[in-house]
């Protein structure tokens, strides 16, 4: 059964190679892009599948050799090799199970990240600024590029809201798990009694989409142009360059005034609006899935609070996977790999469990 599935993947990979050299496909930009992405996604799978088939063939050859040989030294050597090949086969079968899990089509995309101070007033907004620094340092360690699309700050250097564009290799695949409420426990700068306060900031992560990925009907968008306010030079006060876009069916609204021209503000607002509307519809589908799964297997709703940052104890706890690390200072310095890798593994394990449930 497994080998039949592998042969299907290999056949599709070979078909894609032929299609990508077809002039008609090359001239169709969207189709070529989609097929090229599918081919790139299949490549590591096919390499592993081919290696698996070689190992299975090696097991068959070695078992045949054991049946036919009577020489003691040769027999011992063949049995040892057979044990190694079977162990490698078992490891590859587990690896293949993970490779065959359905992948997120947005994993290769750049992201729009929105960080907001939530419960806790000025302290929550200061924590939002700390999260911005944490993600910026992590992005730097990954070789990614961070651009601030919009920001609203307070007098203490915190952020009521900050919107980032993060671009690079597989950004969404690593940062998609950061969406949710982040709770901090520490003595605020504004606290004179030395008491520990609890505040929260929220993080939203959305894939950055192009028209080809997700199209919004123009008649569903209302665009208002107005004069920008605040810092930004003479052009801010003298020209109507600020843009507010509203997606009428959902009521989602994006206002942009930080760019130097109305056209730049339009482009940035449309980029963020498209991601927010897509995320809105995707969240609805996810909620429906979670509700069906809760009814099926009796699991409770996921907690909105995904992570707690405890400064007095230098501790970070991710509540979704019960992971606690005593290295808050390093994590706030951008060393997020251990948490993100654990979340990816937990996600894969859950998908494998669900796959097994559907095949029982």
C-alpha positions in Angstrom: 0.0 0.0 0.0 2.8 2.5 1.0 4.8 1.7 -2.1 1.8 2.3 -4.3 1.4 5.7 -2.7 5.1 6.5 -3.2 4.9 5.5 -6.8 2.0 7.9 -7.3 4.1 10.8 -5.8 7.1 9.9 -8.0 4.9 9.7 -11.1 3.4 13.1 -10.3 6.9 14.6 -9.8 8.0 13.3 -13.2 4.8 14.7 -14.8 5.5 18.1 -13.2 9.0 18.2 -14.7 7.6 17.7 -18.2 4.8 20.3 -17.7 7.3 22.9 -16.5 9.2 22.6 -19.8 6.0 23.0 -21.8 5.9 26.5 -23.6 2.2 26.8 -23.0 2.7 26.4 -19.2 5.7 28.7 -19.2 3.6 31.5 -20.8 0.8 31.0 -18.2 2.3 32.8 -15.2 -0.2 31.6 -12.6 -0.2 28.0 -13.7 3.6 27.9 -14.0 4.0 29.4 -10.5 1.6 26.9 -9.0 3.2 23.9 -10.7 6.7 25.1 -9.8 5.7 25.4 -6.1 4.2 21.9 -6.2 7.4 20.5 -7.8 9.5 22.2 -5.1 7.3 20.8 -2.4 7.4 17.3 -3.8 11.2 17.3 -4.4 12.3 16.4 -0.8 9.5 13.9 -0.6 10.5 12.1 -3.8 14.2 12.0 -2.7 13.2 10.4 0.6 10.8 8.0 -1.2 13.5 6.9 -3.7 15.9 6.2 -0.8 13.2 4.2 1.0 12.6 2.1 -2.1 16.4 1.5 -2.3 16.5 0.4 1.3 13.5 -2.0 0.8 15.2 -3.5 -2.2 18.4 -3.9 -0.2 16.4 -5.8 2.5 15.0 -8.1 -0.1 18.4 -8.8 -1.6 20.0 -9.4 1.8 17.3 -11.8 2.9 17.8 -13.7 -0.4 21.5 -13.8 0.2 21.0 -15.2 3.8 18.8 -18.0 2.3 21.4 -18.9 -0.2 24.7 -18.6 1.7 26.2 -21.3 4.0 29.5 -19.5 4.8 29.5 -18.5 8.5 31.4 -15.2 8.1 29.2 -14.1 5.2 26.1 -15.1 7.0 27.0 -13.0 10.1 27.8 -10.0 8.0 24.6 -10.3 6.0 22.5 -10.6 9.2 24.2 -7.5 10.7 23.5 -5.6 7.4 19.9 -6.7 7.5 19.4 -5.4 11.0 20.8 -2.0 10.0 18.7 -1.9 6.8 15.5 -2.7 8.7 16.2 -0.1 11.3 16.8 2.5 8.5 13.5 1.4 6.8 11.6 1.9 10.1 13.1 5.4 10.5 12.3 6.3 6.9 8.7 5.1 7.3 8.2 7.5 10.2 9.8 10.3 8.2 7.6 9.5 5.3 4.5 9.7 7.4 5.4 13.2 8.4 6.3 14.1 4.8 2.9 12.9 3.6 1.0 15.1 6.0 -1.0 17.8 4.2 1.2 20.9 4.1 0.0 24.5 4.7 -0.1 26.2 1.3 1.0 29.5 3.0 4.1 28.1 4.6 6.4 29.7 2.0 4.8 33.2 2.3 5.9 36.4 3.9 3.7 37.7 6.7 1.9 40.7 8.1 2.3 40.7 11.9 0.2 42.9 14.1 1.2 43.5 17.8 -1.2 45.3 20.1 -1.1 46.3 23.8 -4.2 44.7 25.4 -5.1 44.4 29.1 -2.8 46.5 31.3 -2.7 50.0 29.9 0.8 51.5 29.5 2.5 48.3 30.7 0.7 46.2 28.1 1.9 48.7 25.4 5.5 48.5 26.7 5.3 44.7 26.5 4.0 45.0 22.9 7.2 47.0 22.2 9.3 44.2 23.9 7.6 41.6 21.7 8.4 43.8 18.6 12.1 43.8 19.6 12.0 40.0 20.3 10.5 39.2 16.8 12.8 41.7 15.1 15.9 40.0 16.6 14.6 36.5 15.8 14.0 37.7 12.2 17.5 39.0 12.0 18.9 35.7 13.2 16.9 34.0 10.3 18.2 36.4 7.7 14.7 37.9 7.2 13.8 41.5 6.5 11.5 43.5 8.8 9.6 46.6 7.7 7.3 48.7 9.9 4.1 49.3 7.9 2.3 51.3 10.6 2.7 52.1 14.3 0.9 53.9 17.1 3.0 54.6 20.1 2.5 56.0 23.6 4.6 58.6 25.5 6.7 55.8 27.3 7.9 54.1 24.1 5.3 51.4 24.0 3.0 50.5 21.2 -0.8 50.7 21.1 -0.4 48.9 17.8 2.4 48.1 15.4 2.1 46.4 12.0 5.1 44.7 10.5 5.9 43.1 7.1 8.4 40.3 7.6 9.9 38.7 4.4 12.3 35.9 3.8 12.5 32.1 3.6 9.5 30.3 5.0 8.5 33.1 7.4 4.9 32.0 7.8 5.8 28.4 8.5 7.7 29.4 11.6 5.8 32.4 12.9 2.2 31.2 12.3 2.1 29.7 15.8 2.7 33.1 17.4 -0.9 34.3 16.9 -2.8 34.7 20.2 -2.6 36.5 23.6 0.8 36.8 25.2 0.8 37.4 29.0 3.6 39.1 30.9 4.2 39.0 34.7 6.7 41.6 36.0 7.1 44.8 37.9 6.2 47.6 35.5 8.4 50.7 35.1 5.5 52.7 36.4 5.1 50.7 39.6 6.5 52.5 42.7 5.6 49.7 45.2 7.6 47.0 43.5 4.5 44.8 42.9 4.3 42.3 40.1 1.6 43.1 37.6 0.0 40.9 34.9 -0.6 42.4 31.5 -1.3 41.1 28.0 -0.4 41.9 24.4 -1.9 40.2 21.3 -0.1 39.0 18.3 -1.7 38.4 14.9 0.1 36.6 12.1 -1.3 36.6 8.6 0.2 35.4 5.3 1.1 38.2 2.9 -1.0 37.5 -0.2 -1.0 38.6 -3.8 -4.0 39.0 -6.1 -3.2 35.6 -7.6 -3.5 34.1 -4.1 -6.7 35.7 -2.8 -8.7 38.2 -4.8 -11.1 40.7 -3.3 -13.9 42.1 -5.5 -13.3 45.8 -6.0 -17.0 46.5 -5.5 -16.7 45.1 -2.0 -14.2 47.8 -1.1 -14.9 51.4 0.0 -11.9 53.7 -0.2 -11.8 57.1 1.6 -9.0 59.6 1.0 -8.2 62.2 3.7 -5.4 64.4 5.0 -2.9 62.6 7.2 -2.2 63.9 10.7 0.8 63.8 13.0 4.5 63.7 12.2 5.7 63.1 8.7 6.8 66.3 7.1 5.0 69.0 5.2 3.4 66.6 2.7 1.4 65.1 5.6 -0.5 68.3 6.3 -0.8 69.7 2.8 -1.9 66.7 0.7 -4.8 64.2 0.9 -2.5 61.2 0.9 -4.0 59.1 3.8 -6.1 56.1 2.7 -8.8 54.2 4.5 -10.1 51.0 3.0 -13.2 49.2 4.2 -14.2 45.7 3.2 -17.9 46.1 3.2 -19.0 42.4 3.7 -16.9 41.9 6.8 -16.5 45.5 8.0 -12.7 45.1 8.2 -11.0 48.4 7.9 -7.4 49.5 7.2 -6.1 53.1 7.5 -2.7 53.9 6.1 -0.9 57.3 6.2 2.8 56.6 6.9 3.8 56.3 3.2 4.9 59.4 1.3 2.2 59.2 -1.4 -1.4 58.3 -1.8 -0.5 55.5 -4.2 2.0 54.0 -1.7 -0.6 54.2 1.0 -3.2 52.6 -1.3 -0.8 49.7 -2.1 0.1 49.1 1.6 -3.5 49.3 2.8 -4.6 46.9 0.1 -1.9 44.4 1.1 -2.9 44.5 4.7 -6.6 44.4 3.9 -6.2 41.4 1.7 -4.4 39.5 4.5 -6.9 40.5 7.2 -9.9 39.5 5.1 -8.3 36.2 4.2 -7.4 35.6 7.8 -11.1 36.4 8.8 -12.5 33.7 6.5 -9.8 31.2 7.4 -10.5 31.7 11.1 -14.2 31.0 10.5 -13.3 27.7 8.8 -10.9 26.9 11.7 -13.6 27.6 14.2 -15.9 25.3 12.4 -13.3 22.5 12.3 -12.5 23.0 16.1 -16.2 22.8 16.9 -16.6 19.6 14.9 -13.5 18.0 16.5 -14.7 19.0 20.0 -18.0 17.3 19.4 -16.3 14.2 17.9 -13.5 13.6 20.5 -14.6 15.7 23.5 -11.6 18.1 23.5 -12.2 21.6 25.0 -11.7 24.9 23.4 -8.1 26.1 23.0 -7.2 28.8 25.5 -6.7 32.3 24.1 -3.6 32.8 26.3 -0.9 31.0 24.4 2.2 32.0 26.4 3.3 33.5 29.7 6.5 35.5 30.2 7.4 35.6 33.9 10.2 38.1 34.5 10.9 37.5 38.3 11.5 33.8 37.6 13.2 34.3 34.2 10.6 31.8 32.9 8.6 31.3 29.7 5.7 28.8 29.4 3.9 27.9 26.3 0.5 26.7 27.5 -0.5 24.9 24.3 2.3 22.3 24.6 3.1 22.6 28.3 6.7 23.7 27.5 8.5 25.7 30.2 12.0 27.2 29.7 14.0 29.0 32.3 15.7 31.4 29.8 13.3 34.3 29.4 16.2 36.8 28.9 17.5 34.8 26.0 14.1 34.3 24.4 13.3 38.0 24.6 16.7 38.5 22.9 15.3 36.6 19.9 16.3 33.0 20.7 12.9 31.5 19.7 14.1 28.4 17.9 13.5 26.0 20.8 9.9 27.1 21.2 9.1 27.3 17.5 10.7 23.8 16.8 8.6 22.3 19.7 5.4 23.8 18.3 6.1 22.5 14.8 6.8 19.0 16.2 3.6 19.1 18.3 1.6 20.2 15.3 3.0 17.3 13.2 2.2 14.9 16.0 -1.4 16.1 16.2 -1.8 15.8 12.4 -0.5 12.2 12.6 -2.9 11.4 15.4 -5.8 12.8 13.3 -4.6 10.9 10.3 -4.5 7.7 12.3 -8.0 8.3 13.6 -9.4 8.7 10.1 -7.8 5.5 8.9 -8.8 3.2 11.9 
